[in-house]
Amino acid sequence: MPSLKEGLPLALLEGMSGHLPVIASDIPEMRDIILGAGGIAVPPKDIASLTQALKDYLSLETASLNAKGEQVYNYLVKNHSIEAYRSAYNKLIDSLLKAR
């Protein structure tokens, strides 16, 4: 995902839900997700680095590539599922209510 700027990187998360390994631009909005999922972060606008990252994944054997996809998916489910979002949101609301 070669982006220069993102809000919520929904396309990245959707790809992860499909068990796809992650290669994305190393921008603040995506850095934690890329690295947390074990993906490859490439500098924005760096075509050579993006090309090399694609070659690195394409050179993997099918089992290794599938394992990367599973690693990405497991990270997504654990850290960015709707349940995790709800839990974090509820904790935020509770903390704000207690502070009042």
KAWO-V225060 format. One record per residue. RES is the residue in one small letter. PSI is psi in whole degrees, 0 to 359 (none if undefined). NEAR is the number of other C-alpha atoms within 10 Angstrom. D_CENTER is the distance of its C-alpha to the mean C-alpha in Angstrom with 1 decimal. Layout:
# KAWO-V225060
RES;PSI;NEAR;D_CENTER / RES;PSI;NEAR;D_CENTER
This chain:
# KAWO-V225060
m;94;16;10.0 / p;83;17;12.7 / s;155;15;12.9 / l;333;14;15.3 / k;141;14;14.5 / e;154;11;12.3 / g;265;8;13.2 / l;118;10;10.8 / p;68;14;8.2 / l;319;10;9.5 / a;324;10;9.6 / l;313;17;6.0 / l;323;20;6.0 / e;318;12;9.4 / g;320;16;8.7 / m;326;22;6.7 / s;340;18;9.9 / g;14;12;12.0 / h;35;20;11.1 / l;134;21;10.1 / p;154;23;9.0 / v;127;26;6.5 / i;122;20;8.7 / a;162;24;8.2 / s;138;24;10.6 / d;79;21;10.8 / i;155;18;11.6 / p;323;12;11.8 / e;340;16;9.9 / m;346;22;6.5 / r;310;17;7.7 / d;322;13;7.2 / i;314;22;3.6 / i;308;23;4.1 / l;321;16;7.2 / g;325;14;6.9 / a;358;22;5.6 / g;25;17;8.3 / g;188;20;7.3 / i;121;20;9.7 / a;125;23;9.8 / v;147;23;12.9 / p;141;16;15.3 / p;143;16;15.7 / k;11;12;18.7 / d;89;11;19.0 / i;321;12;19.9 / a;317;11;21.1 / s;320;16;17.9 / l;316;21;15.9 / t;316;11;18.8 / q;319;12;18.9 / a;318;19;15.2 / l;316;14;16.0 / k;320;11;19.3 / d;314;11;17.8 / y;319;17;15.8 / l;339;11;18.8 / s;350;11;21.1 / l;148;12;19.7 / e;158;10;21.9 / t;316;11;20.8 / a;319;9;20.5 / s;320;12;18.2 / l;317;17;16.0 / n;321;15;16.1 / a;320;15;15.4 / k;317;21;12.1 / g;320;23;11.2 / e;321;19;12.5 / q;316;20;10.7 / v;312;27;7.3 / y;316;22;9.2 / n;320;16;10.9 / y;315;19;8.1 / l;310;20;7.2 / v;318;14;11.0 / k;321;11;11.9 / n;342;15;9.8 / h;24;15;9.2 / s;164;14;12.2 / i;327;11;15.1 / e;317;12;17.1 / a;320;14;15.0 / y;312;12;15.1 / r;316;12;18.8 / s;314;12;19.6 / a;320;12;18.1 / y;317;12;20.0 / n;319;12;23.1 / k;321;12;23.1 / l;312;12;22.9 / i;314;12;25.8 / d;316;11;27.8 / s;323;11;27.5 / l;320;10;28.7 / l;321;9;31.5 / k;327;8;32.7 / a;336;7;32.8 / r;none;5;35.1
